[in-house]
Amino acid sequence: TPRITFGGFVDGYFAWDFGRPPSFDRSFAGGTPFTTQPARHNEFNVNLAFIEAKLDAPHYRGRLAVQTGTSVQSNYSGEPTLGTISGPSLGRLIQEAVVGVKLGEQLWVDGGVFYSHMGMESWASRDNLTYSRSLVGEYSPYYQSGVKLTWTPSAKLTAQLDVVNGWQNISENNTGKAGGIRLDYAATGSSTLSYYNFFSNEAGTRLRMFNGIGAKHTAGRVTLMGEFDVGSQSRDASIGGSSSWYGWSAVARVQATPVVAMVVRAEGYSDEDQVIMSTGSRSVNGSSVANPAFRAVGGSAGIDVSPFARVLWRTELRGWSNKDAVFPDGGNATAKKANAFAVTSLSLTF
């Protein structure tokens, strides 16, 4: 008998960016936000809110979820707009719209808009060890549009093959398609090893290759998670060669009491040729510098309080240091090499 369930999630927040961006958007001038969560400074707002309907049956399944929030606006701002149909105004409303059919024993095919197969972090803050997502999570896809095959040959191994439109886009931006795989191996009941990759044709003729590995382990009250991603993309034919980027994160979470947990994170990200992250133009020592490189290391510390099973109050302090000046410095035309923010969030799952 098919089983239909309904649910939802609301995550409200207040964040203070010590760079005090004058536009209230926590972003590089002329560039992309360095985190989509939280996306605004000195403002009470909704980070993410969604409602969902899920259907589970022996031979078919599906999920429809619609969403809103500042993280949604920020994350979907890069949706292509070619033609007059689709684009970010429609795409950002769709968290997932996916239908699955069972093809055989432990083999499913799903199609539609669905979560990305890359990375170790989820879209909803409640599902992650830290409130804000790591840079490796922010700068790899959260969603995809296409089809996927999922095979579970044993209780320990799950394999997934995706064929999608491209690198985090619902609407197409070229005539090619992209693909990738993910392997999750449950070494023990408390340890998981993951590998994922992605191949696509970007900007018409540029091959993008992406690989990542991750691990997660729980021992009693302590949960550890690590991730390392690396990518490359061929340059324009007139220049030749390729550009590369990489990122890593390491997170430790301790459940101090049944109600309170503490979490710390260290991370790094480097994209010198601005393949994934565009930092915009900055004024350095009176001279304009176009797209200074992002080569940052950082960390965060947070505390989570869950007085009831469906309620979660999270507070986090996070900062970075970059080799070049890329972070906002109040209303000044210059930039800084370091930045930090504090955020507090109250969420409810229903």
C-alpha positions in Angstrom: 0.0 0.0 0.0 1.4 3.4 -0.9 2.4 5.6 2.1 2.0 9.4 1.7 3.5 11.7 4.3 3.6 15.5 4.6 6.2 17.7 6.4 8.0 20.9 6.5 10.9 22.9 8.0 11.4 26.5 9.0 14.9 28.0 9.8 14.9 31.7 11.0 18.1 33.5 11.8 20.0 36.7 12.7 23.6 37.2 11.5 26.2 39.8 12.2 29.1 40.1 9.6 32.1 41.9 11.1 32.9 43.2 7.6 29.6 45.2 7.8 28.6 45.0 4.1 26.7 48.1 3.3 24.2 46.3 1.0 23.4 43.8 3.8 24.3 41.0 1.3 27.2 39.0 2.6 29.0 38.9 -0.7 32.1 40.1 -2.6 31.7 43.3 -4.4 30.7 42.3 -7.9 31.3 38.6 -7.0 29.5 35.7 -5.5 28.5 35.2 -1.8 31.1 33.4 0.2 28.3 31.5 2.0 24.7 31.2 1.0 23.9 30.5 4.6 23.6 33.0 6.3 23.2 35.3 3.3 22.3 38.6 5.0 23.9 40.8 7.6 22.3 42.6 10.6 18.8 41.3 9.7 16.2 38.9 11.0 15.1 36.7 8.1 14.2 33.2 7.0 17.2 31.1 5.9 15.1 28.2 4.5 11.5 27.2 4.7 9.9 24.3 2.8 6.9 22.0 2.7 7.0 18.6 1.3 4.9 15.6 0.2 6.6 12.1 0.0 5.2 8.9 -1.4 6.7 5.5 -0.7 5.5 2.2 -2.2 7.2 -1.1 -3.1 7.7 -0.3 -6.8 7.5 3.5 -7.0 8.4 6.6 -5.0 8.5 10.4 -5.2 9.0 13.7 -3.4 7.7 17.1 -4.1 9.1 20.0 -2.0 8.7 23.8 -2.5 10.9 26.3 -0.7 11.8 29.9 0.0 14.4 31.8 2.0 17.5 33.9 1.7 19.7 30.9 1.2 17.5 29.9 -1.7 17.7 33.3 -3.4 21.5 33.2 -3.0 22.1 29.7 -4.1 19.8 29.8 -7.1 21.0 33.2 -8.3 23.2 31.5 -10.9 20.4 29.6 -12.6 20.7 30.2 -16.4 18.1 32.2 -18.2 18.2 31.3 -21.9 14.9 32.0 -23.6 11.8 33.1 -21.8 10.8 29.9 -20.0 12.4 28.5 -16.8 15.3 30.3 -15.1 15.8 31.3 -11.4 12.3 32.7 -10.9 10.9 29.2 -11.3 13.9 27.0 -10.4 14.5 28.4 -6.9 11.0 27.4 -5.8 11.7 23.7 -6.5 13.7 22.0 -3.8 12.9 18.5 -5.2 10.4 17.3 -7.7 11.4 13.7 -8.4 9.7 10.4 -9.3 11.3 7.0 -8.9 10.5 3.5 -10.3 12.0 0.2 -9.1 13.7 -1.6 -12.0 14.9 -4.7 -10.2 16.1 -6.0 -6.9 17.8 -3.1 -5.1 17.8 -1.0 -8.4 15.9 2.2 -8.8 15.7 4.9 -11.5 14.7 8.4 -10.4 14.1 11.5 -12.6 13.3 15.2 -12.1 15.0 17.8 -9.9 16.8 16.2 -7.0 19.7 16.8 -4.5 23.2 16.6 -5.8 25.2 13.4 -5.4 28.4 15.4 -4.5 29.7 16.3 -1.1 29.1 15.3 2.6 26.7 18.1 3.6 23.0 18.5 3.0 20.9 21.4 2.0 18.8 21.8 5.2 20.8 23.1 8.2 19.2 20.6 10.6 20.9 17.7 8.7 24.5 19.0 9.0 27.0 18.9 11.8 27.5 22.7 11.6 24.9 25.4 11.0 26.6 27.1 8.1 27.9 24.8 5.3 31.6 24.5 4.6 33.2 26.1 1.6 33.6 22.8 -0.1 29.8 22.4 0.3 29.0 25.9 -0.8 31.0 25.6 -4.0 29.9 22.2 -5.2 26.3 21.6 -6.5 23.4 21.2 -4.1 20.8 20.3 -6.7 20.7 18.7 -10.2 18.1 18.1 -12.9 18.2 14.8 -14.8 18.0 11.1 -14.1 19.8 8.8 -11.6 20.3 5.1 -11.1 20.7 3.9 -7.6 21.9 0.3 -6.9 22.4 -1.2 -3.4 24.1 -4.6 -3.9 24.6 -5.1 -0.2 23.8 -3.5 3.1 27.3 -1.9 3.1 27.5 -0.5 -0.5 25.4 2.0 -2.4 26.3 3.1 -5.9 24.7 5.9 -7.8 25.0 7.1 -11.5 23.7 10.5 -12.5 23.1 12.0 -16.0 22.1 15.7 -15.5 21.9 19.0 -17.3 25.1 20.4 -15.8 26.8 21.9 -12.8 24.0 22.9 -10.5 21.5 24.0 -13.0 17.9 23.1 -13.7 17.7 25.2 -16.9 20.2 24.3 -19.6 23.0 26.6 -20.6 24.6 24.5 -23.4 23.9 21.6 -25.6 25.9 19.0 -23.6 25.0 16.9 -20.6 26.9 16.0 -17.5 27.4 12.9 -15.5 28.9 11.5 -12.3 28.9 8.6 -9.8 28.8 8.3 -6.1 29.9 5.3 -3.9 29.1 5.0 -0.2 30.6 2.2 1.8 29.4 1.6 5.3 32.6 0.0 6.7 30.9 -0.4 10.1 27.6 0.6 11.6 29.1 3.9 12.6 31.6 4.6 9.8 31.0 5.6 6.2 33.5 6.2 3.3 32.3 8.1 0.2 33.7 8.9 -3.2 32.0 11.0 -5.9 32.9 12.6 -9.2 31.5 14.8 -11.9 32.2 15.5 -15.6 30.7 18.2 -17.7 31.1 20.5 -20.6 31.2 24.1 -19.4 31.1 27.3 -21.4 30.6 25.4 -24.6 34.0 23.8 -25.0 35.6 23.6 -21.6 35.8 20.2 -19.9 35.2 20.2 -16.2 36.3 17.3 -14.0 35.6 17.0 -10.3 36.5 14.4 -7.7 35.9 14.2 -4.0 36.3 11.8 -1.0 34.7 11.9 2.4 34.5 10.0 5.6 32.2 10.1 8.7 32.6 8.3 12.0 30.6 8.2 15.2 32.0 6.9 18.4 29.7 7.4 21.4 29.0 11.1 21.8 31.6 12.1 19.2 31.1 12.5 15.5 33.9 13.2 13.1 33.6 14.1 9.4 36.2 15.0 6.8 36.1 15.9 3.1 38.5 16.7 0.3 37.5 18.0 -3.2 39.6 18.8 -6.3 38.5 20.0 -9.7 39.9 21.1 -13.0 38.6 22.9 -16.1 40.2 23.4 -19.5 41.0 27.0 -20.4 40.0 28.8 -23.5 41.6 27.4 -26.6 43.5 30.6 -27.2 45.3 30.2 -23.8 45.5 26.4 -23.5 46.1 24.3 -20.4 43.7 24.0 -17.5 42.8 25.6 -14.2 42.3 23.8 -10.9 40.8 24.3 -7.5 40.6 22.4 -4.3 39.0 22.5 -0.8 38.9 20.5 2.4 37.0 20.5 5.7 37.3 18.7 9.0 34.4 18.7 11.6 34.1 17.4 15.1 30.9 17.4 17.1 30.4 16.3 20.7 27.0 15.6 22.2 27.8 17.0 25.7 24.3 16.3 27.1 21.1 15.0 25.6 20.1 18.6 24.9 23.4 20.4 24.2 26.1 19.7 21.6 29.3 21.5 20.7 31.0 21.6 17.3 34.2 22.9 15.8 35.4 23.0 12.2 38.6 23.7 10.2 38.6 24.3 6.5 40.5 25.6 3.5 39.7 26.5 -0.1 41.8 27.6 -3.1 40.5 28.8 -6.5 43.3 31.0 -7.9 41.9 31.2 -11.4 38.3 32.0 -10.4 36.8 28.9 -12.0 34.1 28.4 -9.3 34.4 31.6 -7.2 34.5 35.1 -8.7 35.6 37.7 -6.1 35.0 40.8 -8.2 37.2 43.9 -8.3 38.9 45.4 -5.3 40.9 48.5 -4.4 44.3 47.5 -2.9 46.7 50.3 -2.0 44.9 52.7 -4.3 45.0 50.4 -7.3 42.1 48.4 -8.7 42.7 44.6 -8.6 40.3 42.5 -10.7 39.3 39.2 -9.3 41.9 38.7 -6.6 42.5 35.1 -5.8 40.6 33.2 -3.1 43.0 31.1 -1.1 41.6 31.0 2.4 41.8 29.0 5.6 39.2 29.3 8.3 37.4 27.7 11.2 34.2 27.9 13.3 32.8 27.0 16.7 29.2 26.4 17.5 26.8 25.3 20.1 23.5 23.5 19.5 20.6 23.3 21.9 17.6 21.0 21.2 15.1 21.2 24.1 12.6 19.2 22.1 13.0 16.7 19.3 11.7 19.0 16.6 13.2 22.3 17.8 16.9 23.2 17.3 18.6 26.5 18.4 22.1 26.9 16.9 24.7 29.6 17.4 28.0 29.8 15.4 31.1 32.0 15.2 33.0 31.6 12.0 36.0 33.3 10.3 38.5 33.1 7.4 41.9 34.5 6.5 42.8 35.0 2.8 46.1 35.7 1.1 44.6 38.5 -0.9 42.2 41.2 0.3 38.7 40.0 -0.8 36.4 40.6 2.2 34.2 43.6 2.7 35.4 46.4 4.9 32.2 48.3 5.9 31.4 51.0 3.4 35.0 51.5 2.5 36.2 51.0 -1.1 39.1 48.9 0.1 38.9 45.2 1.2 40.3 43.1 4.1 42.2 39.9 4.2 40.2 38.5 7.1 36.5 38.3 7.9 34.2 36.7 10.5 30.5 36.5 11.3 28.3 35.3 14.1 24.8 33.8 13.5 22.1 32.4 15.7 19.2 30.3 14.3 16.0 28.8 15.6 14.5 26.0 13.5 11.4 23.8 13.6 10.7 20.5 11.8 7.0 19.6 11.4 
